[in-house]
Amino acid sequence: MAKILLENYCFPENLVGMEEAIQQAINSGEILQISDRKTLASVLTNGVQGALNDPRLTVSYEPNFVPVMPQMLPSLPTEQLIWLVRNSVKLDILDNNVGYLRMDRIIGEETATKLGSLLRDNIWDKVARTSSLILDLRYSTAGELSGVPFMISYFSDPEPLIHIDAVYDRPSNTTKELWTMPSIMGERYGKKKDLIILTSKRTMGAAEAVAYTLKNLKRAITVGERSAGGSVKVQKIRIPQSEFYITVPVARSVSPITGHSWEVSGVSPTVNVLAKEAVAKAKSLLAVRSAIPKVVQIIADVISRFYVFTDRVPALLQYLQSTDFFSVISEEDLAVRLNQDLQTVSEDPRLIIKYMQDNAAILEEDPELYNIPDDLESLKKLVDTTIKVEILLNNTGYLRIDKFVKSYAGTKLEELMSKKVWEPLKDTNNLIIDLRYNTGGSSTSLALILSYLHDTSLKRNFFTIYDQIQNTTTEYDSLPHIAGPTYGSKRGVYVLTSYDTASTGEEFAYLIQSLHRGTVIGEITSGNLMHAKSFQIEGMAIAITVPFINFVDNNGECWLGGGVVPDAIGLAEEAVEHVYEIADFHEGLKFLIEETGELLEKHYTSHDVALMASKVLLSKWAEGLYRSVVDFESLASQLTADLQETSGDHRLHVFHCDVEPESLHDVPKIPTAEEVGHIIDALFKIELLPGNVGYVRFNMMADVEVVKAIGPQLIKLVWSKIVNTDALIIDMRYNTGGYSTAIPLLCTYFFDAQPLRHLYTVFDRTTTTTTEVMTLPQVRGPRYGSSKDVFILTSQMTGSAAEVFTRSMKDLNRATIIGEPTMGGSLSSGNYQIGDSVLYASIPNQVVLSAITGKEWSILGVEPHVIAQANDALTVAQRLIAARHLKRAQGK
């Protein structure tokens, strides 16, 4: 049995160790105890299937088996061949010129040649004239692989030729490649028309090869059930000198398209339905697909006529014209595909293609709803039903607006509102505008309301509306004259929102944020503001919503909807209580900002930059840019962003901390004798690399007193093992810094005793002192000297004191730096409490000046001599050392 498998099984690579495994089974004696032949066959079947994971391998005991050689089709008489083909191939033309071709066997190459004109005239030329085709392979259980290339070629273009299959035959140890054909008898069906292939659990062999190939070439959609998962060629071979037989797959197919095969696993359908329902499903699918050109054209027309971003229309039309909708299998599928792709191309979430469940009606707002009555009594009633005014705790004004009605300056409505709204609110400390129940209205009233919330002496643009249908652009500015008292721009305004806040209510909340006039509190708004028209495509459950208006804020940004995210997110019903907390926080905001500026002026390394940053912070507060800040965390984030933007120094940051943060530069603890070994193991890693190259990695810069305390053990366990190397690699890639006090000591080991070298200069802003840092005249243990090569590896993590060491060695031409630019950390930063709050400012208070240029470099970091990815830096260093050694050897 093992011999038969080795000579015939189509996966010979899986048979390694098969003979030895069988011999072991025999030697165990268990298999020899089986007395029943059929039981033995079952045991062997289970064993071989389990070992090779192939269910097609079976062993059987068949004492009366008589092998039957099937007659090859080409050897049959022509009349019999014609009868066989006519009974296995059926062609119908269905409604809408849909072809239906049932093939119960795939006709091989020789048979097709023999019956060429008959097949061409009665089948293929007739099929070619159909508009789309259903190819029914549900009952195809026989056929020849040699017919597969013709089938694939018939549904493909002549060029380029496609490699569709590779069949490996184990007995002959040969591989046959199957390609499409450059020419075929008769007219091709081509690639453009829709092709649906029906499959069932009975579909087997060559029919599976056809379905699998056309599906994965994206030429056909398969409908029905997963196919049988047959084989290219299976043989039942007698085990010599016995009545046992083993069934072996002797050939295998591998698709060059997928790298896999249809054998055993079968062909999975694109659309999974029962075989008996496949024809009906295919017809409905073709009906959908036949409508795709019409749908695409209608959508293109709507976009051309109405879409507000006219500069994006050409790209959208190009997409619609060039996209292949091969994978679309339903109306919903088409809508989802178009929606995703059009939004990707347009970058506009308002452009929507939607599948309308149950053909739901499209509802659009009627602008007439927002027209206002002329008579005074009706106006009073309108104001009473849409607006509510109260004075709450802490002299907080409360204005609830449930609908924005058309309102202009100088009208009766404005005069009425000035008396009922702005007169009662004029002397309040802060103002709550409640939009939690506001579902929209007219945008024309927004400029009037916003004018009351600003100083009328200063003209400013609030927003602009561009209407594509009317081809008009309307700018809405602050109004110079209003009927009632202005609320001004200094007092706090708090806008409340909910999930129900919609349309114009969302616009108002959005403008309050973009104008920095107030703080939005509550829930994210509904996000249904579209300024769009919707059109349902006739005869389809698909609708397109296309925006025809752009709402542009005062910064020139076009709002694309999607809901307004509040500055303080919380439950709508708790929003009023939240206002009081935030208003109290805002009371102390200016003081905290001033305190931050004063700390900066006192401690930051550059006094001029500190003065400028301090002024910018106060200016931004005055302009309302801190109204979005609602707690200490958001204030810390905003201050950090503003400080870094103004100063260009990423080391400046403000953080929130409930307890006083520890300082890195507190007096370090001197380790005990027992701790020394653990510290050295934790901080240092050493290695001797080929070519007598030393490697030392240390991940933290320890304080000089700690280094001195562990000095004897450090010399013995680390330094003595690398000091006599010919070159040294110092790995600083994972060293984020630490204490700077040991830098002079570390640098000294790489220079001669005399003369002392100037490493760098430190300017301390807090004490206004300047200190020149030099190498030391004496050190413990031997020096590495000034002549041997030193290489320092860096990464974006290398920071603080590790950077100063690296930069000093670079400035004095004592080391070659390899890796990534360092982070640009500070040698020393102080953490200073802002007032008596829980906020602290981390401010660099020392600046490092280069010993060579006298200029500051610490913000920028250290630029390596050789730029390399951090992961590759060690390899690059080793190559560089090898190249230098080779050059020196050649020089000698």
C-alpha angles and dihedrals in degrees: 000000000000090000092052091050093048091052100039114021110109093222101057091161088068093057098073107134094009095125092047091049092052091047090052090051090052092047091051088065095219095106091050090060092066108103100175114083096209090049089052090050090052093048091049091047092052091046097050094041091049094047095048100028091228119128092195092072109092135164118208138181108223114160092174099042114139113190114228120203110214113230113250112241097229090059092060119098115267093247091054091047091052091050091049094049093047090053094048100042125058128177128193132169110222131194118304089026093288111161121222115197119178115193118183092181135022108242113231127232097257094048091047090052091049093049096032102133093039093054092043097049099039102035122008101041091046091049090049091062094057122100094227136355141226108202107198113206096156092113098035105121100148141041144106130278089223087073094057097082091056092050093050092043091052090060095041139066120262092245136081100028112230126220099224107170146001117208118196116201112200102197091055093030090224134131122215119200120212118209135174115264124252091218135017135186110270132355122330123233089220132200103286105071122077118263124192119188119201119210136179139183087272096055104114146167120349091011088059089052090053094047094043094049097045091046094051092044084059088238099118140031113224118218128186133031134343108274125246098265097232129173138255093235132352126183132194106218126190116235102232120256092013143075091240121112131195121207109216133181100230098182134039137198124221118185113222086204096062105009087234138082144236092227117117094351095056129207115305113217123240088223114032114213137137112282092242090056096046098095093052091046091049091052093051090046092052089049089056093045093048088057094053096090090051093048092048092049093050091049090048090051093049092048091048093051104039114015108119097210094071092174090063096050096087092055091048093049091047090053092050092049096047104037120108110221093191095132095053111116104164143019090257090050090051092049093049092048094048092045095052095044098043092049090049093050095043097036085218119123090193092070100087135178108192136186107227109220110220088357092283114200120257112239122200129185116257108227089206088072089075097052113117130225122250102222120086097232092054090048091052090051091049092052092046092052098044104032133052126184128193141157111232135187119316090023090290115164118225123203119177116192116185096175136015108227125193106279133167134182115271096022127124089252093055092050090050092049093048089059098040098038118017099036094058092043099045098097100039121120096229136001131230115201107194114207096158091113097034113117098176141276136173122344091209091081095056096081091052095051092044090051089060088055095054137057107271091210091073120062115217137167114247102182145325130226123205116194114199095192094052091032090224134137117204122188118205112205135174112283117242093210127041129170100232137044115292118239090213131212102275104071123079120266119195119191117200120210139180138184086271095058103110148164112352090010088062091048091055093049090047092051092048087059098041092047090047088229100130151351123269115217131182135033131349108270124249096265094217097124104119110146082212145133123227126212127186115215109239114254093007135090089230127107133184123213112198124184113230098174129062118205107206120191128217091273093057092253117141111225111225096190121232097143132294114268110217122232087234113032117206144125113306092230091057096046098101092054088048090056092063092052093049094043089054089050091050090054090069097037098097091051092053091049091049090048090052090053092049092051089050093051091049101045113017116109094236111052093189092054090046092055091048093048092048091054092047092053092053092044091054091048090052091050091054097250090132095056089093089061109099106166143009094275094054091043091053090050094048094046091049092051093047095046093049093045093049098042100033086226115127091190093073113091142150121218140184117239128166092203129040107273119241117249118236089215098058114127105291122235115248108230123239121240090260092053097050096080092048092049093051091048091049098046104035138051119181133186139169109229127199115286094037091286117157123218125196126174123187123175103198138038106235125206116268092242090055091048091050092047093054092035100114093048091042090054091047101042101034119009099044090057096055106026094087096051121116093233135009133216114201110197112211096157094111098034109110093179136256129176120009095201094090096051095092091050093049093046092049092067090065097052135061119261092251136075101028110231128227105234103179144316126247123208113196111204095194094055095025090226129140121212127189111213115212138181115265124254093225137028136176114261130001123326122235087226133220102275107061120087118262124191124191120200118211140183138181086272094060105107152154114358091007088060093049091053091048094046092048091053090047095047091052092047090240098126141029111232117216129181135034130344109271124249098259098238127172125257090225132007125181124214109222125186114236104230109307093315131116090255124102130189118218104210126179104234101176128059124201116219122199115250089220105041100021088224130123116256104163098100092053097044127216119312111214123233088228117035113215139148109272091241091055098043097095092050091048091051092051091050091049092050091049091050092050092048090050092049092050092047091052090047090056 
